């Protein structure tokens, strides 16, 4: 009996007891379905995060803030004892009453001297109040940090440029409110943006729409040009003492690997030595991805438990099959079938059962995942364009099928070994 005959015989023998085999296949189905679906969730969300980071063009950008004296990171940490007071150190009170260290123009110049940092831009906070069009209604409005060079999802118009005047990219969510029939109709139109200064006076600035953008993972606010940001910040700062205008809570820095450094890690080490803390967008998203991976891991554990239970089902199915076919096994051995081929025959039956259950589970997971993804994309998360909550990696799918077949093979070794060890004479006498 060659390999092809063993596979054909094993496939046919699998369905001798259809009910028993069906129940075992269903147990494997549950485990494979759970594993495929949970891995799909992890793949889909991770892919969306990676896409958004890539579109933001933030792979070589760090957010830098000044570390408070006696702490090891931006969140506080362990203290090293009292520090000598520096009268030139500038600090400010945050909105929750905490004192934070702020960056000055001298800090920005100092950051440029650190190896690996090629460009530093202070983060200028702009708190807009409203946006309106003509004499229409005013709507609450926010802007996101950014500017030229971002690879955003533009549905109409163009991205921002370095030499732009007071212009912005309007989120698609504002089209209907501002009475635009479609994204193309908004391009070139003018809107009014209002800000309030520290004295309570409202200032209104006109800005042109150069493009319409989809909402991103990092917020649904508008992306504005440097010129518009500067104008809004100047109006917002009206009445503020001069010493408080040129201080910044954070700055963004572009970095690159230089000779003698190892890139990102080396830049972070140099920043800490100089009294600063640098975090990338990937660092900030690390907590999110960690939570997602933990949830997926827990759900995968349930899938593994289901597969282990299914493994006992395979053992039971094949042991009963060996018992029912004892005389048949004795006849095959009497006709010269070796122990190795007999072991391969029953192992092939176990592997086929595992393949059948895993294939059905994977196909069901892909179908259900596609339906759920379509519903979520067009329903609760319709604002996040491009999000596919469940996505399937072909390699991961093949890995699930391979894992299940391997577990099935392991489960089938006991019955297969028992069949191979049967004495042909005793087997022929079995009643």
C-alpha positions as CSV (number, residue, x, y, z in Angstrom):
1,X,0.0,0.0,0.0
2,X,1.6,3.2,-1.2
3,X,1.1,6.7,0.2
4,X,-1.7,7.5,-2.2
5,X,-3.6,4.4,-1.3
6,X,-3.1,5.1,2.4
7,X,-4.6,8.6,2.0
8,X,-7.6,7.3,0.0
9,X,-8.2,4.5,2.4
10,X,-7.9,6.8,5.5
11,X,-10.4,9.3,3.9
12,X,-12.9,6.5,3.2
13,X,-12.5,5.0,6.7
14,X,-13.1,8.4,8.3
15,X,-16.8,8.3,7.4
16,X,-17.5,4.7,8.5
17,X,-19.0,6.1,11.6
18,X,-20.4,9.4,10.4
19,X,-22.1,10.6,13.6
20,X,-18.9,10.0,15.7
21,X,-16.7,11.6,13.1
22,X,-19.1,14.6,12.7
23,X,-19.1,15.3,16.4
24,X,-15.3,15.2,16.5
25,X,-15.1,17.5,13.5
26,X,-17.5,20.0,15.1
27,X,-15.3,20.1,18.2
28,X,-12.3,20.9,16.1
29,X,-14.4,23.4,14.1
30,X,-15.1,25.4,17.2
31,X,-11.4,25.7,18.1
32,X,-10.3,26.5,14.6
33,X,-13.1,29.1,14.2
34,X,-12.2,30.8,17.4
35,X,-8.4,30.9,16.7
36,X,-9.0,32.2,13.1
37,X,-11.5,34.9,14.2
38,X,-9.4,36.2,17.1
39,X,-6.2,36.3,15.0
40,X,-8.2,38.2,12.4
41,X,-9.2,40.8,14.9
42,X,-5.6,41.3,15.9
43,X,-4.4,41.4,12.3
44,X,-7.1,43.9,11.3
45,X,-6.6,46.4,14.1
46,X,-2.8,46.2,13.9
47,X,-2.9,46.7,10.2
48,X,-5.1,49.8,10.6
49,X,-2.8,51.3,13.2
50,X,0.2,50.7,11.1
51,X,-1.5,52.2,8.1
52,X,-2.5,55.3,10.1
53,X,1.0,55.7,11.4
54,X,2.4,55.4,7.9
55,X,0.0,57.9,6.6
56,X,0.8,60.4,9.3
57,X,4.5,60.2,8.2
58,X,5.5,59.9,11.8
59,X,7.9,57.0,11.6
60,X,10.9,59.3,12.2
61,X,9.2,61.8,14.6
62,X,9.5,62.1,18.4
63,X,7.4,64.1,20.7
64,X,9.8,65.7,23.2
65,X,9.1,67.3,26.6
66,X,11.3,68.5,29.4
67,X,11.7,66.1,32.4
68,X,11.0,67.6,35.8
69,X,13.9,67.7,38.2
70,X,14.4,64.6,40.2
71,X,12.3,62.4,38.0
72,X,13.2,59.8,35.5
73,X,10.5,60.2,32.9
74,X,7.6,62.4,31.9
75,X,5.2,60.7,34.3
76,X,7.3,61.3,37.4
77,X,8.9,58.1,38.6
78,X,11.5,57.6,41.3
79,X,13.1,60.7,42.8
80,X,16.8,61.1,43.3
81,X,16.4,63.6,46.2
82,X,16.5,67.4,46.3
83,X,17.9,69.2,43.3
84,X,19.6,72.6,43.1
85,X,17.2,75.3,42.2
86,X,17.8,76.8,38.7
87,X,16.4,80.3,38.5
88,X,16.4,80.1,34.7
89,X,14.2,77.0,34.6
90,X,10.7,77.8,33.2
91,X,7.6,76.0,34.3
92,X,3.9,76.4,34.1
93,X,0.7,75.1,35.6
94,X,-1.3,72.6,33.6
95,X,-5.1,72.7,33.4
96,X,-5.3,70.3,36.3
97,X,-3.1,72.4,38.5
98,X,0.1,70.4,38.2
99,X,3.4,72.2,37.6
100,X,5.1,71.1,34.4
101,X,8.4,72.0,32.8
102,X,8.1,73.8,29.5
103,X,10.5,74.2,26.6
104,X,11.9,77.6,25.6
105,X,13.7,78.8,22.5
106,X,17.0,77.9,24.2
107,X,15.8,74.3,24.7
108,X,14.9,74.1,21.0
109,X,18.4,75.2,20.1
110,X,19.9,72.7,22.5
111,X,17.8,69.8,21.0
112,X,19.3,70.5,17.6
113,X,22.8,69.8,19.0
114,X,21.9,66.2,19.9
115,X,23.2,63.6,17.5
116,X,20.5,62.1,15.3
117,X,18.1,65.0,15.6
118,X,17.7,66.9,12.3
119,X,14.8,69.2,12.8
120,X,12.8,70.5,15.8
121,X,9.5,72.2,15.8
122,X,7.7,73.5,18.9
123,X,4.1,72.3,19.4
124,X,2.0,75.4,19.4
125,X,-1.4,74.7,21.0
126,X,-4.4,76.3,19.2
127,X,-7.8,76.0,20.8
128,X,-10.4,76.9,18.3
129,X,-14.0,77.7,19.3
130,X,-16.0,77.3,16.1
131,X,-16.1,77.1,12.4
132,X,-18.8,78.7,10.2
133,X,-19.5,79.4,6.6
134,X,-21.0,82.8,5.6
135,X,-23.9,83.6,7.8
136,X,-24.6,80.0,8.6
137,X,-24.6,78.3,12.0
138,X,-21.4,78.0,14.1
139,X,-20.1,74.5,14.9
140,X,-17.7,73.4,17.6
141,X,-14.3,72.9,15.9
142,X,-10.9,71.5,16.8
143,X,-7.6,71.3,14.9
144,X,-5.0,68.6,15.0
145,X,-1.2,69.0,15.2
146,X,0.3,68.4,11.8
147,X,0.9,70.3,8.6
148,X,2.7,69.8,5.3
149,X,4.3,66.5,4.5
150,X,1.6,64.2,6.0
151,X,0.4,61.3,3.9
152,X,-3.3,61.7,4.7
153,X,-6.4,60.1,3.0
154,X,-7.5,63.0,0.8
155,X,-10.9,62.5,-0.8
156,X,-10.8,65.8,-2.7
157,X,-8.4,68.6,-3.3
158,X,-4.7,68.4,-2.3
159,X,-2.5,68.0,0.8
160,X,-1.0,71.0,2.5
161,X,2.2,72.6,1.3
162,X,5.0,74.4,3.1
163,X,4.3,77.7,1.4
164,X,0.5,77.7,1.9
165,X,-1.2,80.7,3.4
166,X,-4.1,80.4,5.9
167,X,-5.7,77.2,4.5
168,X,-6.9,73.9,6.0
169,X,-8.0,70.4,5.2
170,X,-11.6,70.0,6.2
171,X,-12.8,66.6,7.7
172,X,-15.6,64.9,5.7
173,X,-17.8,65.0,8.8
174,X,-18.2,68.8,8.4
175,X,-19.4,68.7,4.7
176,X,-23.2,68.4,5.4
177,X,-23.1,70.9,8.4
178,X,-21.4,73.6,6.3
179,X,-23.9,72.9,3.4
180,X,-21.4,71.4,0.9
181,X,-23.1,69.0,-1.6
182,X,-19.9,66.9,-2.0
183,X,-16.2,67.0,-1.1
184,X,-15.3,68.7,-4.5
185,X,-17.7,71.5,-3.7
186,X,-15.8,72.4,-0.6
187,X,-12.4,72.8,-2.2
188,X,-11.7,76.5,-2.7
189,X,-14.5,77.7,-0.4
190,X,-13.8,80.0,2.5
191,X,-14.7,79.5,6.1
192,X,-14.4,81.5,9.3
193,X,-12.6,80.1,12.4
194,X,-13.1,81.7,15.8
195,X,-10.7,81.7,18.8
196,X,-11.0,83.4,22.2
197,X,-8.0,85.2,23.7
198,X,-7.1,85.3,27.4
199,X,-9.2,88.4,27.9
200,X,-12.3,86.7,26.6
201,X,-12.4,88.5,23.2
202,X,-13.4,86.5,20.2
203,X,-11.3,86.7,17.0
204,X,-12.4,85.4,13.6
205,X,-10.0,84.4,10.9
206,X,-10.8,83.6,7.3
207,X,-9.3,80.4,5.8
208,X,-9.6,78.6,2.5
209,X,-10.3,74.9,2.1
210,X,-7.7,73.2,-0.1
211,X,-8.7,69.7,0.5
212,X,-11.1,67.3,2.3
213,X,-9.7,64.5,4.4
214,X,-11.1,61.3,5.9
215,X,-11.1,61.0,9.7
216,X,-8.1,59.2,11.1
217,X,-7.3,57.1,14.2
218,X,-5.7,60.2,15.8
219,X,-8.8,62.5,15.7
220,X,-11.4,64.0,13.5
221,X,-10.1,67.6,13.7
222,X,-8.9,69.6,10.8
223,X,-5.3,69.8,9.7
224,X,-4.3,73.5,9.3
225,X,-1.3,75.1,7.6
226,X,1.5,76.7,9.6
227,X,0.4,80.1,8.4
228,X,-3.1,79.6,9.8
229,X,-1.8,78.1,13.0
230,X,0.5,81.0,13.6
231,X,-2.3,83.5,12.9
232,X,-4.7,81.7,15.3
233,X,-2.1,81.4,18.0
234,X,-1.3,85.1,17.8
235,X,-4.9,85.9,18.2
236,X,-5.3,83.4,21.0
237,X,-2.3,84.9,22.8
238,X,-3.6,88.5,22.7
239,X,-3.3,90.0,26.2
240,X,-0.9,87.3,27.4
241,X,2.3,88.6,29.1
242,X,5.3,88.4,26.7
243,X,7.2,85.9,28.8
244,X,4.5,83.3,28.4
245,X,4.1,83.5,24.6
246,X,7.4,81.7,23.6
247,X,7.2,78.7,25.9
248,X,6.0,75.2,24.7
249,X,4.8,72.1,26.5
250,X,6.2,69.8,23.9
251,X,8.1,69.8,20.6
252,X,8.3,67.4,17.7
253,X,11.7,66.4,16.4
254,X,12.7,64.5,13.3
255,X,15.6,62.0,13.9
256,X,17.8,59.7,11.9
257,X,20.6,57.2,12.5
258,X,24.0,58.7,12.5
259,X,27.5,57.1,12.7
260,X,28.2,55.9,16.2
261,X,24.5,55.6,17.1
262,X,21.8,52.9,16.7
263,X,19.0,55.2,15.6
264,X,16.0,55.7,17.8
265,X,17.3,54.2,21.0
266,X,20.5,56.2,20.8
267,X,18.5,59.4,20.3
268,X,16.3,58.6,23.3
269,X,19.4,57.9,25.5
270,X,21.0,61.2,24.5
271,X,17.7,63.1,25.2
272,X,17.5,61.6,28.7
273,X,21.1,62.6,29.4
274,X,20.2,66.2,28.4
275,X,17.1,66.3,30.6
276,X,14.4,65.6,28.0
277,X,12.1,62.7,27.2
278,X,11.3,61.5,23.7
279,X,8.5,59.3,22.7
280,X,7.5,58.1,19.2
281,X,3.9,57.6,18.0
282,X,4.6,53.9,18.1
283,X,5.5,54.3,21.8
284,X,2.2,56.1,22.5
285,X,0.3,53.4,20.7
286,X,2.2,50.6,22.5
287,X,-0.3,50.5,25.3
288,X,-3.2,50.1,22.9
289,X,-1.5,47.3,20.9
290,X,-0.5,45.6,24.2
291,X,-4.1,45.5,25.3
292,X,-5.3,44.3,21.9
293,X,-2.6,41.5,21.9
294,X,-3.6,40.5,25.5
295,X,-7.3,40.3,24.6
296,X,-6.5,38.3,21.5
297,X,-4.2,36.0,23.5
298,X,-6.9,35.3,26.0
299,X,-9.4,34.5,23.3
300,X,-6.8,32.3,21.6
301,X,-6.4,30.4,24.8
302,X,-10.1,29.5,24.7
303,X,-9.6,28.2,21.2
304,X,-6.6,26.1,22.2
305,X,-8.7,24.6,25.1
306,X,-11.4,23.7,22.6
307,X,-8.8,22.1,20.3
308,X,-7.4,20.1,23.3
309,X,-10.9,18.9,24.1
310,X,-11.3,18.0,20.4
311,X,-8.0,16.0,20.6
312,X,-9.5,13.7,23.2
313,X,-12.5,13.3,20.8
314,X,-10.0,12.2,18.1
315,X,-8.4,9.7,20.5
316,X,-11.9,8.3,21.4
317,X,-13.0,8.1,17.8
318,X,-9.9,6.3,16.6
319,X,-9.7,4.0,19.6
320,X,-13.3,2.9,18.9
321,X,-12.4,2.5,15.2
322,X,-9.5,0.3,16.1
323,X,-11.7,-1.8,18.3
324,X,-14.4,-2.2,15.6
325,X,-11.9,-3.0,12.9
326,X,-9.7,-5.4,14.9
327,X,-10.3,-8.4,12.6
328,X,-9.7,-6.1,9.6
329,X,-6.4,-5.0,11.0
330,X,-5.5,-8.6,11.6
331,X,-6.3,-9.5,8.0
332,X,-4.2,-6.6,6.7
333,X,-1.2,-7.6,8.8
334,X,-1.6,-11.3,7.7
335,X,-1.5,-10.1,4.1
336,X,1.9,-8.4,4.8
337,X,1.0,-4.9,5.8
338,X,3.8,-3.6,8.0
339,X,3.4,-1.9,11.4
340,X,4.7,1.4,9.9
341,X,2.1,1.5,7.2
342,X,-0.7,0.5,9.6
343,X,0.5,3.3,11.9
344,X,0.5,5.7,8.9
345,X,-3.1,4.6,8.0
346,X,-4.6,5.5,11.3
347,X,-2.5,8.6,11.7
348,X,-3.7,9.8,8.3
349,X,-7.3,9.3,9.5
350,X,-6.5,11.6,12.5
351,X,-4.8,14.2,10.3
352,X,-7.8,14.1,7.8
353,X,-10.2,14.7,10.7
354,X,-8.1,17.6,11.9
355,X,-7.9,19.1,8.3
356,X,-11.6,18.8,7.8
357,X,-12.5,20.5,11.1
358,X,-9.9,23.2,10.7
359,X,-10.7,23.9,7.1
360,X,-14.4,24.3,7.9
361,X,-13.6,26.5,10.9
362,X,-11.3,28.8,8.9
363,X,-13.8,29.2,6.1
364,X,-16.6,30.0,8.5
365,X,-14.4,32.5,10.3
366,X,-13.6,34.2,7.0
367,X,-17.2,34.5,6.1
368,X,-18.4,35.7,9.5
369,X,-15.4,38.0,9.7
370,X,-16.2,39.6,6.4
371,X,-19.8,40.2,7.4
372,X,-18.9,41.7,10.8
373,X,-16.2,43.9,9.2
374,X,-18.7,45.2,6.6
375,X,-21.3,45.9,9.3
376,X,-18.8,47.7,11.6
377,X,-17.2,49.7,8.7
378,X,-20.6,50.9,7.5
379,X,-22.1,51.3,11.0
380,X,-20.6,52.0,14.4
381,X,-17.1,52.9,13.1
382,X,-18.1,54.4,9.7
383,X,-16.1,57.5,10.6
384,X,-12.8,55.6,10.5
385,X,-12.3,55.2,6.8
386,X,-10.3,52.1,5.8
387,X,-10.8,50.3,9.1
388,X,-11.3,46.6,8.6
389,X,-11.9,45.3,12.1
390,X,-11.2,41.7,11.1
391,X,-8.6,40.9,8.5
392,X,-7.1,37.6,7.6
393,X,-3.5,36.9,6.8
394,X,-3.1,33.9,4.5
395,X,0.0,32.8,6.4
396,X,-1.9,32.9,9.7
397,X,-4.8,30.9,8.2
398,X,-2.4,28.2,7.0
399,X,-0.7,28.3,10.4
400,X,-4.0,27.6,12.1
401,X,-4.8,24.6,9.8
402,X,-1.2,23.3,10.2
403,X,-1.5,23.6,14.0
404,X,-4.8,21.8,14.2
405,X,-3.5,19.0,11.9
406,X,-0.4,18.6,14.0
407,X,-2.5,18.4,17.2
408,X,-4.7,15.8,15.5
409,X,-1.6,13.8,14.5
410,X,-0.4,13.8,18.1
411,X,-3.9,12.8,19.3
412,X,-4.0,10.0,16.8
413,X,-0.6,8.5,17.8
414,X,-2.1,6.4,20.7
415,X,-4.8,4.7,18.6
416,X,-2.4,4.3,15.7
417,X,0.3,2.7,17.8
418,X,-2.3,0.4,19.4
419,X,-3.4,-0.7,15.9
420,X,0.2,-1.3,14.8
421,X,1.0,-3.4,17.9
422,X,-2.0,-5.8,17.4
423,X,-1.0,-9.5,16.9
424,X,-2.5,-10.6,13.6
425,X,-3.6,-14.1,15.0
426,X,-5.2,-12.6,18.1
427,X,-6.8,-9.9,15.9
428,X,-8.4,-12.5,13.5
429,X,-9.8,-14.4,16.5
430,X,-11.4,-11.2,18.0
431,X,-15.1,-11.2,18.3
